[in-house]
Amino acid sequence: MKKGAYTLLVTPFKEDYSLDEEALRNIVRMQVESDIAGIAPLGVTGENPLLSDAEVKRVVQIIVEEAKGKKYIMPDLCLMGTPESIMRAQMYADLGADYVVAFSPYFVLPRPEGLMKYYIDVADASPIPLILHSSKGRTGVELTPAMTAELAKHPNIVATKDGKKELDHLAKLIYLTKDEDFLVFTGKDTTAFPTVAFGGAGTFTVAGNVIPDIMGKMINHALEGNLEEANKMHLQYYRLFEACRFETNPMAAKRALELMGKINGMLRPPMTELSEAKTQELKTILGENGLL
């Protein structure tokens, strides 16, 4: 798998909450024209649990039509059950995705051995390589560094996208998997540069919706050893990294794209729009960075 920055793509909707296919094509083209390594739709940022199975399929079809062969495509499963996850991984492969991301099963709270078996069973059955996705704040369960290191031995599990911000946690993941053909990505923009600086592979980025070229360039600079330039970009855009997660993701990312004239910013209920106070703060930050 290629190191770099992968955008956690939002899913645009029309005023009636239906999928906005034209807007989706436009934001995918924005990604294709940038230095982003790939597109990671249908995670939390993509409001996957609020989409129908048909809409999930259509989102992947559109992204493949626009980006196949230009950027790596890696949709998330966001499912709780093993059989359903296997079927969806097969569907993603059939549609042309390059990888499948597997969010830890949420709500059902499997024990550690159940969580491990879920990943092994899905990886065994998936026709395309699997990327782990751990985010305890969303799922209630966590892949520990030790569990991740064990799963990294599986020939069809190639990377992890880890949602914890703590750098010692990310550092331990990198240390424990250093002898495997396995990459460690952070799922937070604020830790993207630091993670690469101590041996990580890059980031899955919410800010990549708003500044894909900047995110791609920052991570590429860090990977190439140009840490001074990467750190400069990290510091310049740090407030935007924080702002893109104001309140509940993807409220701020969608509002930013709306302010930039890219999409209308609609969210599926029960998601609600970003508060007025945070919108004004976001607008200020976007303006300071020349994005409005």
C-alpha positions in Angstrom: 0.0 0.0 0.0 1.2 3.5 -0.8 2.1 5.9 2.0 0.5 9.3 1.9 -2.7 11.2 2.7 -6.1 9.7 2.0 -9.2 11.9 2.1 -12.1 10.7 4.2 -14.6 12.0 1.6 -18.0 13.5 2.6 -21.2 12.4 0.9 -23.1 15.3 -0.7 -26.9 15.4 -0.5 -29.6 17.5 -2.2 -32.1 19.6 -0.3 -34.4 16.6 -0.2 -31.6 14.5 1.4 -31.1 12.3 -1.7 -27.6 11.6 -3.0 -26.2 14.6 -5.0 -24.4 12.7 -7.7 -23.2 15.8 -9.6 -21.7 17.3 -6.4 -20.0 14.0 -5.6 -18.4 13.9 -9.0 -17.2 17.5 -8.6 -15.5 16.9 -5.2 -14.0 13.6 -6.5 -12.5 15.6 -9.4 -11.1 18.0 -6.9 -9.3 15.1 -5.2 -8.1 13.7 -8.5 -6.4 17.0 -9.3 -4.6 17.2 -6.0 -1.6 15.5 -4.4 -3.8 13.2 -2.3 -2.8 9.6 -2.5 -6.3 8.3 -2.5 -10.0 8.6 -1.6 -11.5 6.9 1.4 -15.3 7.3 1.2 -18.2 5.9 3.3 -16.7 6.2 6.8 -18.0 8.4 9.6 -17.2 11.5 7.5 -19.2 10.0 4.6 -22.2 9.3 6.9 -22.2 5.7 5.9 -24.6 4.4 8.6 -27.2 6.9 7.3 -27.1 5.6 3.7 -29.0 2.8 2.1 -27.2 -0.2 0.6 -28.1 1.1 -2.8 -26.7 4.5 -2.0 -23.4 3.0 -0.7 -23.1 1.1 -4.0 -23.8 4.1 -6.1 -21.2 6.3 -4.2 -18.5 3.7 -4.9 -19.6 3.4 -8.6 -19.3 7.2 -9.1 -15.9 7.4 -7.4 -14.6 4.5 -9.5 -15.9 6.2 -12.6 -14.1 9.4 -11.8 -10.9 8.3 -10.0 -10.0 4.6 -10.9 -6.4 4.4 -12.0 -5.8 8.0 -10.8 -6.2 7.6 -7.1 -6.4 4.6 -4.8 -10.1 4.0 -3.8 -10.8 2.5 -0.3 -14.4 2.6 1.0 -15.2 1.7 4.5 -17.6 -1.1 5.5 -19.1 0.5 8.6 -21.0 -2.7 9.4 -21.5 -4.7 12.6 -21.9 -8.3 11.2 -19.3 -10.5 9.7 -21.4 -12.0 6.9 -22.6 -8.6 5.8 -19.1 -7.2 5.9 -17.8 -10.0 3.7 -20.6 -9.5 1.2 -19.9 -5.7 1.1 -16.1 -6.2 0.7 -16.9 -8.5 -2.2 -19.2 -5.8 -3.7 -16.5 -3.1 -3.3 -14.0 -5.4 -5.1 -16.4 -6.1 -7.9 -17.1 -2.4 -8.4 -13.3 -1.6 -8.7 -12.2 -0.5 -5.3 -8.5 -1.1 -4.5 -8.8 -1.7 -0.8 -11.5 -2.1 1.8 -11.4 -0.3 5.2 -13.1 -2.2 8.1 -14.4 -0.1 10.9 -14.5 -2.1 14.2 -18.0 -3.4 14.7 -19.9 -0.9 16.8 -22.8 -1.0 19.3 -22.6 -4.8 19.6 -19.4 -4.5 21.7 -17.6 -7.8 20.9 -15.0 -9.2 23.3 -11.4 -8.9 22.1 -11.4 -12.4 20.7 -14.6 -11.7 18.8 -13.1 -8.5 17.4 -9.9 -10.4 16.2 -12.0 -13.1 14.6 -14.1 -10.5 12.8 -11.0 -9.0 11.1 -9.5 -12.4 10.3 -12.7 -13.7 8.8 -13.2 -10.6 6.7 -9.6 -10.5 5.6 -9.7 -14.2 4.7 -12.7 -13.7 2.5 -12.0 -10.3 1.0 -10.7 -10.3 -2.6 -8.9 -7.0 -2.0 -6.5 -6.0 0.8 -8.0 -4.9 4.1 -7.2 -1.8 6.3 -8.1 -1.9 9.9 -10.0 1.1 11.3 -10.0 1.5 15.1 -11.9 4.4 16.8 -13.0 3.5 20.3 -14.9 6.8 20.7 -17.2 5.8 17.9 -17.4 2.0 18.4 -17.0 1.3 22.1 -14.3 -1.2 21.4 -10.6 -0.8 20.7 -7.9 -2.6 18.8 -5.0 -2.4 21.2 -1.4 -2.1 19.8 -0.8 -5.8 20.7 -4.0 -6.9 18.8 -3.1 -4.8 15.8 0.4 -6.3 15.7 -1.0 -9.8 15.7 -3.4 -8.9 12.9 -0.6 -7.3 10.9 0.8 -10.8 10.3 -2.2 -11.6 8.2 -1.2 -11.5 4.5 -4.4 -9.6 3.4 -4.3 -7.0 6.2 -2.0 -4.2 5.0 -2.5 -1.2 7.3 -4.4 0.4 10.1 -6.1 3.7 10.3 -6.1 4.5 14.1 -8.4 7.2 15.6 -6.5 7.8 18.8 -4.7 11.1 19.1 -2.1 10.0 21.7 1.3 9.9 20.1 2.6 7.2 22.4 -0.2 4.9 21.2 0.7 5.6 17.6 4.4 5.2 18.3 3.8 1.8 19.9 1.7 0.7 16.9 4.6 1.6 14.6 7.2 -0.1 16.9 5.2 -3.4 17.2 4.5 -3.7 13.5 8.0 -2.5 12.3 8.9 -6.0 11.1 5.7 -6.6 9.1 4.6 -5.5 5.7 2.2 -3.2 7.3 1.6 0.6 7.5 0.3 2.8 10.3 -1.9 5.8 9.5 -3.4 8.2 11.9 -7.0 9.2 11.5 -6.5 12.7 12.9 -5.2 15.7 11.0 -3.6 17.2 14.1 -1.3 14.2 14.4 -0.7 13.6 10.7 2.8 15.3 10.5 4.0 14.0 13.9 3.0 10.5 13.0 5.0 10.5 9.8 7.9 12.2 11.6 8.4 9.2 13.8 7.9 6.5 11.2 4.2 6.4 10.3 2.8 6.1 6.8 0.5 9.1 6.6 -3.0 10.1 7.4 -6.7 9.5 6.6 -7.8 13.1 6.6 -11.0 15.1 7.1 -9.2 18.3 6.1 -8.4 16.7 2.8 -12.0 17.5 1.8 -11.2 21.2 2.1 -7.4 21.3 1.3 -6.6 18.1 -0.5 -3.5 19.4 -2.2 -2.1 20.9 1.0 -2.6 17.7 2.9 -1.0 15.6 0.1 2.0 17.9 -0.1 2.5 18.1 3.7 2.6 14.4 4.1 4.7 13.9 1.0 7.2 16.5 2.3 7.4 14.6 5.6 7.8 11.2 3.9 10.6 12.6 1.7 12.5 13.8 4.8 11.7 17.5 4.3 10.5 17.9 7.9 11.0 21.6 8.1 8.6 22.3 5.2 6.1 19.8 6.5 6.2 21.2 10.0 5.7 24.7 8.6 2.5 23.5 6.8 1.4 21.6 9.9 1.6 24.8 12.0 0.0 27.0 9.3 -3.1 24.9 9.0 -3.3 23.5 12.5 -6.3 25.6 13.4 -8.1 24.4 10.2 -7.3 20.8 11.2 -9.0 21.4 14.5 -11.9 23.3 12.9 -12.7 20.5 10.5 -13.8 18.4 13.5 -15.9 21.1 15.2 -18.8 19.6 17.1 -19.7 16.3 15.3 -17.8 15.2 12.1 -18.7 15.8 9.3 -20.7 19.0 10.2 -17.7 21.3 9.9 -16.2 19.7 6.7 -19.5 20.0 4.9 -20.0 23.6 6.1 -16.5 24.5 4.9 -17.2 23.1 1.5 -20.5 24.9 1.4 -18.8 28.2 2.3 -16.3 27.5 -0.5 -19.2 26.9 -3.0 -18.5 23.2 -3.5 -21.6 21.6 -2.1 -24.7 22.7 -0.3 -23.7 21.3 3.1 -26.8 19.2 3.7 -26.5 16.5 6.4 -28.8 13.5 6.9 -31.0 13.6 10.1 -30.4 13.2 13.0 -27.2 15.1 12.0 -27.8 18.9 12.2 -25.9 21.8 10.8 -22.9 23.4 12.5 -23.8 26.0 15.2 -23.7 29.6 14.2 -20.8 30.3 16.6 -18.6 27.6 15.2 -19.6 28.5 11.7 -18.3 32.1 12.2 -15.1 30.7 13.7 -14.7 28.3 10.8 -15.3 31.2 8.3 -12.6 33.2 10.0 -10.1 30.3 9.8 -10.9 29.6 6.1 -10.5 33.3 5.3 -7.1 33.5 7.1 -6.0 30.7 4.9 -7.2 32.3 1.6 -9.9 29.7 1.1 -12.9 32.1 0.8 
